[in-house]
Amino acid sequence: MKELVTSLLDLSRTENVETIHTDVDFSRIVTGGILPFDSVAFEKGMLLESDIEENIQLEGDANQLGQLVSTLLDNAFSHAEKAQNDNVDPCKVLVTLYEKNKNAVLKISNPGKEIPKEERNRIFERFYRTDTSRALNGHYGLGLAIAKAVVIAHEGEISVECYKGITTFIVSIPVKK
């Protein structure tokens, strides 16, 4: 219950309180956000790989951006599944960050069940859970709503793509002007 209340407060703050944006190194935030998940990957017998372009600068809230990275990585590890025909390679979560067209583009990918097309926009709604993930596993359907609120607060966009058993969350946030 405490986690639910904390998540609701985080979401409310992100949506309703104007944050002070400062110059931040998004590359460092992403790299720092990945580190705690090394142990998660190890415990689950998975791989965590990253390809982070250095020195991508944003005007933003470092705490919120860190929460965004953590939320998307937690989501990736929670829903990652080994491909049914893959008996050798471990599951892999891949994090990439690069600059394109004056935007920082963060992609977090994991293998797993494809999110149905009709549900891909709805997964960013509060409390929404796809039918395949209804079992309460310590999550309440707020993480992606918080992620979306953080991205919107940074004048960015968030989307999800599914292709050949890989789910990829894509965040695009304008770089420092």
Buried (B, 14 or more C-beta within 10 A) or exposed (E): EEEEEEBBEBBEEBBEEEBEBEEBBBBBBBBBBBEEBEEBBEEBEBEBEBEBBEEBBBBBBBEBBBBBBBBBBBBBBBBBEBEEEEEEEEBBBBBBBBBEEEBBBBBBBBBBEBBEEEBBEEBBBBEBBBEEBEEEEEBBBBBBBBBBBBBBBBEBBBBBBBEEBBBBBBBBBBBBE
